Amino acid sequence: MSSAKDVGLFATTKQNVPAIFKSKNIIEEYFLPDIGKEVKFDIPIKTAAFVTALSAILQEPMNLFFKGQSGVGKTYIVKKTLEYFPQENIRYLGGLSPTALVHEHGILMNKQGNPIDLDSRPEKPDRKMFKTDEEFRKAKEDCKKKVKEWNTELATSYTLINLKNKLLFFLETPDQGAFDRLLPILSHDKEQIEFNFTDKTAKGKFRTAKVVIQGFPATIFLTVDKKLNRMEELATRSFTATPESSEDKIEAANKVTTHRSNYPWEKTHETKERKQLKELLLSLKLTFLDEDFDIVIPFDNLAELYPHEMVRDMRDYDHFLQFIKTFTALHIHQRAIIEVEGKKYAVASIFDVEIAFKIFGAIFETTRTSADKALLDFYWEYVSTTEGCSIRQFVGFYNVLNKTKKGYNTIAQYLEKLEKKGYVDKQQDENDRRRYTYNPLKKKKDELLYNPLEHENKVDLSTFLKTGYELWLNDLLKGTLWYIMSNNANENELTLNKVSEAEAREKILC
């Protein structure tokens, strides 16, 4: 039997188990109410940022793109969300160049994989420190030999950038060179990538340096320059979200700003909920570092619930699974755990799947299209119910219903983007070849859960997944060990206790 100390669940076990560890839905019961005091509206956006940051502790972390006009609150939302997480694992990055990536975040290593201390370079001996010329001569020869060995060690060295369990928060678009080097890591192609680049030495000379980037980080991009090559390739390996820009949100945000100016001393005050969340997230980090937990999703029929009309749906399904795994990790102290060939896996529950549908479903369409939500809202509100309308007609439709007006060029850009996304068909007017009309191609929103469960003979999601669980269990290796984390008699620590599959079952099928 392993103690809480063994699995790293607590930094210290001499305390009562906080209520947050027993919460069924930590995001909705703790995170959203607390951050909602400072960040109004944008529940899907705050949750997406939280889930992405938490995914850094997993073997397959996530990438998040924020899209939306300047001033909509992208930076503010992410910064406030990241305040809950251990800061030593977060890198706040401005415009990142290839050399900055190496010098600011790299460690020089020798070929044996040990760090090199640049201050330990052999120094020439001082004649004053020796009694005889012979002693000084031998010291110079010894130093010459050591310098040669030192130079050989430097010549075969490399710079290691370890990004495992890190979150990279890009406040600005990275340099193209840095982006090219990061792309294989962000794409999770290989866990260790080697490359060479030209660097400038302290004496002003150029040399070829070897760099090794290791591990998969979680990433959040606030702005992405469209001129970056292969940007669309990375977009398919991430999910996309857009903050709201409604009048109600702007009014609520201004009230928060007013409150901060009225009570500036509250900036240094941490709520009880925030302290508990920070303690929990630190505990989860230690748990996954100490025990190297992975997550298993035990529903053999889960893929049947996910849309499969587009090639992109294959990669987006991976993102959906990561949402499930992250929510399982957040509640690992309440989940059944299995051991297979000496490795432990937290087992996702039906509830984890249900909440993943809810969270990921809110950003499903923006992710599937890599489009700004404002663009999609324009389509569903002004284009989807029309036929054969011109740009000027859409300008009229929009400006009649909105206080803030949009011009011809802006609406034309909207329609051009919608055409590229496959939402509208552009046709040349037969009577005026200088004029174009637009016809909607989609009559129904892309939704996450339009699947067999919406059939006339649909079944309950829970019932459907229970069937998948039985299929998974039939394929499971015999002799698998089951555990649950539970309180001991004094409730001052959690222990990892062996149980039967039947006992663990209720943790999965809840």
Number of C-alpha atoms within 10 A of each C-alpha: 9 12 17 21 17 14 21 21 27 23 14 12 16 10 11 12 16 13 8 17 18 12 14 13 17 17 19 13 13 17 20 19 13 17 19 13 9 18 22 21 19 18 17 19 23 24 18 26 24 22 24 22 31 25 27 26 29 24 18 21 26 30 27 23 22 23 22 20 15 10 9 17 18 23 18 12 20 23 13 15 22 17 12 21 19 13 12 8 17 19 15 13 15 13 13 18 15 19 16 13 16 21 13 9 14 19 18 20 20 17 12 9 11 11 15 18 10 10 7 8 12 16 12 13 16 10 14 8 9 13 9 10 10 10 12 17 14 12 17 17 13 14 16 15 12 15 16 12 13 16 12 12 16 16 14 13 21 24 21 22 21 17 21 20 24 23 28 20 22 21 19 16 19 22 16 17 14 17 19 16 17 19 15 17 19 22 17 17 11 13 14 16 16 13 11 11 12 12 17 12 9 7 6 8 8 11 11 11 17 19 22 19 24 17 20 29 29 25 25 24 22 19 19 16 12 10 8 15 12 12 15 11 11 16 18 21 19 22 27 26 27 23 23 22 17 10 9 11 17 16 12 15 17 12 14 16 12 12 13 14 11 10 9 11 9 12 8 7 9 9 11 10 16 17 11 18 21 15 19 22 17 18 17 24 22 19 24 19 15 14 15 15 21 18 21 18 21 21 22 17 16 15 12 11 17 19 17 14 8 10 8 14 16 15 14 22 15 14 22 21 18 23 25 26 28 27 23 25 27 21 23 24 22 21 24 26 30 22 15 15 8 9 11 19 22 25 26 27 28 24 19 25 24 13 16 21 20 15 20 22 18 18 20 22 21 21 26 21 20 20 19 19 22 17 17 19 11 17 19 16 12 14 25 18 12 12 12 15 16 18 21 15 13 20 19 14 14 19 13 11 9 9 8 8 11 13 13 13 12 12 19 16 13 16 24 16 15 24 17 10 12 12 23 21 16 18 15 12 14 10 7 8 9 8 12 15 18 24 19 21 15 15 11 8 10 15 15 19 15 12 14 15 15 11 9 7 7 11 13 10 14 15 12 18 22 20 13 16 22 15 15 15 14 9 9 12 10 9 8 13 17 24 23 23 22 16 17 13 8 10 15 15 21 25 21 22 16 18 15 12 16 9 14 19 16 12 18 22 15 11
